[in-house]
């Protein structure tokens, strides 16, 4: 899986070691200052886990009500992802404390998902699907800032529930904002100062015995091993310990090379160059729409 694909999966919808939050790496003290949690658009798309669950549940209830009004049965689906989706930094920035507790969150997320499996999907008739996602006659296409094309139908219960909760412009504003996030991330990763900082970090990782060419490589290596370890609890626990050791070395190298500061500076330069007044208006609308949605969801 490419870095961009992995990140997009994480954002749209983004990766401790146990559901109770216990570390398999032993008690180790964190060293050095905490890394900056740098995120595009001043973190406009970041949400707390509690808020994400609250909004998800409110949206699912709205979908169910819409489907019922159309004579269809729909069971509101629980939000199955853990808090890691909100907590994981899209650049791969880590704090020593987080790395010591959770590594990259790869094994931890697997264990969490294993303990809270996704409800099995049921086959439905075409009429049910049309009621849920809409019809071709009402299809709208969007070209997002990161080059991705998106299409949805405005007459489906999903789109209507989102409009009810967030406002009339949400089905456009939300994907455009996510597209801006992805565009900024991609541009930062091509910035010369960012690349120089990653090379310093990579050299540090090599000296620590964890060769990695980019910030996603250590995570990808754990993910690759996870596919084989899931059938063996001993291997899974060993992988969890290896993940924490690698992530801790990663976080320490990030701190030693000033990586988060370099990412911050590169992002500031990229956003100043890329973001237009219209882009900033879109982000402001996103923030305002979500704030209103949260107020109605908690009322």
LINRAZI-V330366 format. One record per pair of residues at least 6 apart in sequence whose ideal C-beta (glycine too) atoms are under 7 Angstrom apart, sorted by the first residue. I is the first residue (numbers start at 0). J is the second residue. Records with the same first field share a line. If there is no record, write none. Layout:
I: J + J
//
This chain:
2: 215
3: 185
5: 215
6: 13 + 89 + 184
7: 181
9: 84 + 87 + 89
10: 89 + 177 + 180 + 181
11: 177
13: 84 + 87 + 89
14: 83 + 87 + 103 + 104 + 105 + 108 + 218
15: 100 + 101 + 102 + 104 + 107
16: 22 + 23 + 101 + 102 + 106 + 107 + 239 + 243
17: 107 + 110
18: 110 + 111 + 114
20: 100
22: 99 + 100 + 243
23: 236 + 239 + 240 + 243
24: 99 + 240 + 243 + 244 + 247
27: 99
29: 95 + 96 + 99
30: 95 + 251
31: 95 + 254
32: 254
33: 94
34: 92 + 93 + 94 + 253 + 254 + 259
35: 259 + 260 + 263
36: 88 + 92
37: 90 + 92 + 259 + 262 + 263 + 266
38: 45 + 88 + 89
39: 180 + 183 + 184 + 266
40: 179 + 180 + 183 + 282
43: 176 + 282 + 285 + 286
44: 176 + 177 + 180
45: 85
46: 85
47: 85
48: 82 + 85
50: 293
51: 78 + 85
52: 78
53: 293 + 296 + 297
54: 292 + 293 + 296
55: 78
57: 164 + 296
58: 160 + 161 + 164
59: 75 + 76
60: 75
61: 160 + 163 + 164
62: 73 + 156 + 157 + 160
63: 73 + 75
65: 156 + 159 + 160
66: 72 + 73 + 130 + 131 + 156
69: 130
71: 127 + 130
76: 118
79: 115 + 117
81: 108 + 111
83: 104 + 108
87: 104
89: 184
90: 214 + 262
91: 214 + 215 + 218
92: 253 + 258 + 259 + 262
93: 246 + 249 + 250 + 253
94: 250
95: 247 + 250 + 251 + 254
98: 243 + 246 + 247 + 249 + 250
99: 243 + 247
101: 107
102: 242 + 243 + 246
103: 217 + 218 + 221 + 242 + 246
105: 218 + 221 + 222 + 225 + 242
106: 225 + 235 + 238 + 239 + 242
109: 225 + 229
130: 156
131: 155 + 156 + 157
132: 152 + 155 + 157
133: 151 + 152 + 153 + 154 + 155 + 158
134: 152 + 154
137: 152 + 153 + 154
138: 150 + 152
139: 150 + 151 + 153
140: 148 + 150
141: 149 + 171 + 174
142: 148
143: 149 + 174 + 175 + 178
144: 175 + 178 + 179 + 182
145: 178 + 181 + 182 + 185
147: 178
149: 174
151: 158 + 170
152: 158
158: 170
161: 169 + 170
162: 169 + 170
164: 292 + 295
165: 288 + 289 + 292
166: 288 + 291
168: 284
169: 288
172: 281 + 284 + 285 + 288
173: 285
175: 281
176: 281 + 282 + 285
179: 278 + 282
182: 273
183: 266 + 269 + 270 + 273
186: 269 + 273
187: 193 + 262 + 265 + 266 + 269
190: 265 + 268 + 269
192: 261 + 264 + 265
193: 261 + 262 + 265
196: 256 + 258 + 261
197: 213 + 214
199: 256
200: 252 + 253 + 256 + 258
201: 211 + 212
203: 252 + 255 + 256
204: 210 + 211 + 248 + 249 + 252
207: 248 + 252
209: 217 + 245 + 248
211: 217
217: 245 + 249
221: 238 + 242
224: 238
225: 238
228: 234 + 235 + 238
229: 235
253: 259
//
